[in-house]
Amino acid sequence: MNKGVITITDAELETEVLQSEQPVLVYFWASWCGPCQLMSPVINLAAATYSDRLKIVKIEADPNPVAVKQYKVEGLPALRLLRGETVLASTEGVISKNKLLSLLDIHLTDN
């Protein structure tokens, strides 16, 4: 179902994201967020497609205010592509499958 997507909390942000050897796509979502439900299949596709070069984590926005504040999430769904503490790309709102895959291709070609 969520092949390759890891659910994390604020407490796991340091180890799962900031200390990751691979780039990490952080997916901010909420259970009440309709657009987030539209993004989930796209996120799962990205996880299956890029599992060799990218870690994908999802973090529920409401119970994890530290990550939301740290990455300046103002709307959901939100994506942050990180390499260590560096934000490589950032989006908010629903984006198409092609736009997400293109964004990942741009940033993952040198890996």
C-alpha positions as a printed Julia matrix, in Angstrom:
111×3 Matrix{Float64}:
  0.0    0.0     0.0
  2.42   2.71    1.18
  5.39   0.89   -0.34
  8.48   2.81    0.64
  6.69   5.64    2.48
  7.66   5.89    6.16
  5.36   7.61    8.65
  7.3    9.74   11.13
  6.73  12.23   13.96
  8.61  15.3    15.22
 10.66  12.99   17.45
 11.99  11.07   14.42
 12.72  14.08   12.22
 16.41  14.27   13.15
 17.22  10.6    12.54
 14.91   9.86    9.6
 15.36  13.12    7.67
 18.31  15.24    8.72
 20.74  12.34    9.2
 19.61  10.41    6.12
 22.32   9.49    3.63
 19.78   9.82    0.8
 17.75  12.89   -0.13
 14.36  12.85    1.64
 10.95  13.92    0.35
  8.88  15.0     3.34
  5.12  14.87    2.73
  3.05  16.96    5.17
 -0.6   15.89    5.31
 -3.72  15.78    7.5
 -6.55  13.26    7.73
 -9.15  16.02    7.23
 -7.4   17.36    4.11
 -9.2   16.37    0.89
 -6.35  17.48   -1.41
 -3.98  15.32    0.67
 -6.05  12.28   -0.29
 -5.46  13.19   -3.95
 -1.7   13.39   -3.38
 -1.31  10.05   -1.58
 -1.3    7.87   -4.73
  1.24  10.21   -6.35
  3.47  10.01   -3.28
  3.22   6.2    -3.32
  4.14   6.15   -7.02
  7.17   8.34   -6.33
  8.21   6.0    -3.52
  8.03   2.99   -5.83
  9.8    4.8    -8.68
 12.65   6.41   -6.74
 13.16   3.97   -3.85
 16.78   3.39   -4.9
 17.69   7.1    -4.71
 15.2    8.74   -2.38
 13.63   8.25    1.03
 10.02   9.39    1.36
  8.5   10.17    4.73
  5.07  11.46    5.62
  4.3   13.49    8.69
  0.85  14.44    9.89
  0.81  18.22   10.32
 -1.49  18.71   13.33
  0.26  16.49   15.92
  3.75  17.51   14.73
  4.06  21.31   15.07
  7.86  21.32   15.3
  8.36  20.03   11.75
  5.55  22.24   10.44
  7.21  25.32   11.91
 10.73  24.28   10.94
  9.76  23.87    7.27
  7.34  26.82    7.2
  4.36  24.74    6.11
  1.43  27.07    5.51
 -0.88  24.87    3.45
 -1.53  21.18    2.92
 -0.52  19.0     1.25
  3.07  20.25    1.4
  6.27  18.69    0.11
  9.84  19.48    1.07
 12.73  17.8    -0.72
 15.74  17.8     1.59
 19.36  16.79    1.46
 20.52  17.02    5.06
 19.33  20.39    6.33
 19.18  21.92    2.84
 15.75  22.37    1.26
 16.2   21.54   -2.43
 12.57  22.08   -3.43
  9.3   23.05   -1.8
  5.66  22.88   -2.9
  2.29  23.42   -1.28
 -1.04  22.25   -2.63
 -1.78  19.4    -5.0
  0.69  18.93   -7.83
  0.37  16.57  -10.75
  2.2   13.28  -11.02
  4.24  14.65  -13.92
  5.21  17.79  -12.02
  6.35  15.78   -8.99
  8.34  13.29  -11.07
  9.93  16.15  -13.03
 10.88  17.95   -9.81
 12.45  14.77   -8.44
 14.29  14.04  -11.7
 15.87  17.51  -11.65
 17.24  17.06   -8.13
 18.12  13.37   -8.23
 20.03  13.16  -11.52
 23.39  13.64   -9.83
 22.83  10.77   -7.35
